[in-house]
Amino acid sequence: VQLQAFGGGLVQTGGSLRLSCAASGVIFSISTTGWYRQAPGRQRELVATISSGGIRENYADSVKGRFTISRDNAKNTVYLQMNGLKPEDTAVYYCYLRPPYGGDDYWGQGTLVTVSS
């Protein structure tokens, strides 16, 4: 399984970005997936997750009401729509996939989001 993240960039405070993460392999549709982020000098933190069928979503308190996670199992892709961006959202964003049979998570390479004040 390989994950490829896209969509990062530089945006002003209050702006929007949409991240995408495309997965290879056949287990995407049966796996929980989501996004983490890591800001400079800080630990990686969970941003949002979505269940395999897209029914259950979870968000970090810091992004609730601003970010929306979604997935398209036909395209093996998970998205993160980020609105109302703040400088504190600046980080490298990583997508991940958690297989239902256990074992290690799969990770994408990360995409940098920079929010200027």
C-alpha positions in Angstrom: 0.0 0.0 0.0 1.3 3.5 -0.9 -0.2 6.8 0.0 0.4 10.0 -1.9 -0.7 13.3 -0.5 -1.3 16.5 -2.5 -2.7 20.0 -2.0 -0.5 21.8 0.5 0.7 25.3 -0.1 0.9 28.8 1.2 -2.3 30.6 2.1 -3.3 33.7 4.1 -5.2 33.6 7.4 -8.8 32.8 6.8 -8.1 31.1 3.5 -8.9 27.5 2.4 -7.0 24.5 1.1 -8.1 21.0 0.1 -5.7 18.2 0.7 -6.0 14.9 -1.1 -4.4 11.6 -0.4 -4.5 8.8 -3.0 -3.9 5.2 -2.0 -2.9 2.2 -4.0 -3.9 -1.3 -3.2 -7.2 -3.0 -2.5 -7.7 -2.4 1.3 -8.5 1.3 1.2 -12.3 0.9 1.2 -12.2 -1.4 4.2 -9.8 0.7 6.3 -10.1 3.7 8.6 -8.1 6.6 7.2 -7.4 10.2 8.1 -4.9 13.0 8.7 -2.2 13.9 11.2 -0.1 17.0 11.3 3.2 18.0 12.7 4.3 21.5 13.3 7.9 22.5 13.7 9.2 21.5 17.2 6.0 19.8 18.1 4.7 16.2 18.2 2.6 14.8 15.5 -1.1 15.2 16.3 -4.3 13.7 15.0 -6.4 16.1 12.9 -9.3 14.0 11.6 -10.3 10.4 10.9 -13.0 8.8 8.9 -14.3 5.2 9.1 -14.1 2.8 6.2 -17.7 3.5 5.1 -17.5 7.2 5.7 -20.1 7.1 8.4 -18.0 8.1 11.4 -15.8 11.2 11.5 -13.6 12.4 14.3 -11.9 15.7 14.6 -9.3 17.4 16.9 -11.0 20.1 18.9 -8.7 22.7 17.3 -10.2 22.1 13.9 -13.8 21.3 14.6 -16.1 23.4 12.5 -13.4 24.5 10.2 -12.1 21.2 8.7 -14.1 18.5 7.0 -12.8 15.0 6.1 -14.3 12.9 3.4 -13.4 9.9 1.3 -14.2 8.5 -2.1 -13.7 4.7 -2.0 -14.2 4.4 -5.8 -11.1 6.6 -6.2 -9.2 5.3 -3.2 -8.8 8.9 -2.0 -9.3 10.7 1.3 -9.7 14.5 1.4 -9.3 17.2 4.0 -11.2 20.4 3.3 -9.6 23.2 5.4 -11.5 26.4 5.8 -10.8 29.4 8.1 -7.1 28.6 8.3 -5.1 30.0 11.1 -1.3 30.4 11.4 -1.4 27.7 14.1 -2.5 25.3 11.4 0.9 25.6 9.8 2.3 22.1 9.7 3.2 19.1 7.5 0.1 17.1 7.0 0.3 13.3 6.7 -2.4 11.0 5.6 -2.6 7.5 7.0 -4.5 4.3 6.6 -5.2 1.7 9.3 -5.8 -1.8 8.0 -8.8 -3.6 9.6 -6.7 -6.7 10.3 -4.2 -4.9 12.5 -0.5 -4.4 12.1 1.2 -1.1 11.3 -0.5 1.9 9.8 0.5 3.1 6.3 1.7 6.7 5.9 1.9 9.2 3.1 4.9 11.4 2.5 3.4 14.6 4.0 2.4 17.8 2.4 3.3 21.2 3.8 0.6 23.7 4.7 1.8 27.2 5.6 -0.7 29.9 6.8 0.6 33.4 6.8 -0.7 36.0 9.3 
